[in-house]
Amino acid sequence: MAQDFERVKSRLDNIKAIEPLLGALRTMSMGTWQVALKQIGEIAQYERSLDDVLVEILPFLKQDRKKSKRKPPQKPAKADSVILIIGTERGLCGKFNEKLVNSALAWIDAQNFSSHQIWVLGTKMIQELSRRNVELDWQETLQTSALASFEESFITTQKWLSQYEALAFNQFFILYNQSIKGGSYQFATLRLLPYELSDLIQINQKVTQQWPPPIIETDPQSIYQQIIRYLIAASYQKALLGSAVAEHSSRYNLMQEAKNNAEDIIEDLKQVINTERKRKITQEMQELASGAGLLDNK
């Protein structure tokens, strides 16, 4: 019984040591979660600002503005489509990567691509796909100290855009987990390239005769092309941030649940220890009373 009592005390001490760590991880996840949400709002505002510029320059653009500089579609040099899967760099987020892989592989199979490459961001996602013997054509780690900046996203997307224009591939998709209400998440897809300005018709409808008319000193076509490049970077940045929100909200919920469980276990173990202490005290009192002849030992 003494060994069991010591084992319970040891377990209580261990859980008491872990419980603050769970709280710290929960707080860190909440902080990153909120920062990512704020940055998503800022990116959305930035996109609206770019839309406002488009409204001003659309009347000055040539009629072929919708046409891409890219050569007519033909057999790509590497693959018809590139699929980028955004996972996590760290664990402690439940089945986040496992569920994403299940959804991503099912989605890829349903598309019937003539050829495709799988690119991956995040060590945990790389490990998950490797366990399933999925061949990866490109892989990269994610930052752990901070969220990716817009400048980094712009540089990255410019490289991909150059490959796309050089006919390395015909389509570029991003697969990731997107946060929804209640701190949960769902599978999301984004076609980054070829980029379609879905609001182009709506923007054209917004165009009215301005007075005085805007003065545009730069070639409107160049402005338009640069705006599209920034919009592509913004779309990628929002996907990264959306994945980060989903990851950290999932980790926060798991850490909160683990902390609650740890607190419940601590209370249960305290009750066990207190019960055992009371039993020992009662036993010692009985032995003292029996030694003093106050109890009948018959």
HUPE-V770988 format. One line per field, one symbol per residue. ss: DSSP state (~ for helix, > for strand, _ for the rest). phi: phi as a letter, one per 20 degrees, with the letter a starting at -180 (. if undefined). psi: psi as a letter, one per 20 degrees, with the letter a starting at -180 (. if undefined). Layout:
# HUPE-V770988
ss = ???
phi = ???
psi = ???
This chain:
# HUPE-V770988
ss = _~~~~~~~~~~~~~~~~~~~~~~~~~~~~~~~~~~~~~~~~~~~~~~~~~~~~~~~~~~~____________________>>>>>>_________~~~~~~~~~~~~~~~~____>>>>>>_~~~~~~~~~______>>>_________~~~~~~~~~~~~~~~~_____>>>>>>>>>_~~~_>>>>>>>>>______~~~~~~~_____________~~~~~~~~~~~~~~~~~~~~~~~~~~~~~~~~~~~~~~~~~~~~~~~~~~~~~~~~~~~~~~~~~~~~~~~~_______
phi = .fffffffffffffffffgfffffffffffffgffffffffffffffffffffggfegfeeffefffefffggbfffdbfcddededcedelcmegfffffgffffffffelffabdddcdofffgfffffemefdeabbedfdebffefgffffffffffffffemfbdbcdcdaedfcfnnebbfccbeecffdefeffffffffcfecfffededggfffgfffffffffffffffffffffffffffgfffffffffffffgfffffffffffffffffffffffffemedeef
psi = hhggghgggghggghhhhghhghghgggggghghgggghghhhhhghhghhhgghhigiiqrikhiqqiqrqpapqhgqgqpoppobqhrbkkckghghggggghhgghihlqhqqqoqpppghhggghhhjkpppiqqqrqqhhrqqrhgghggghhghhggghjkhrhqoqpprppqaqjjarrpqqpogpqppnhjgghghhiprpqpqqqooiqohhggghhghghhghhggghgghgggggghhghghghgghgggghggggghgggghghghggggggghgghhhjjiqoj.
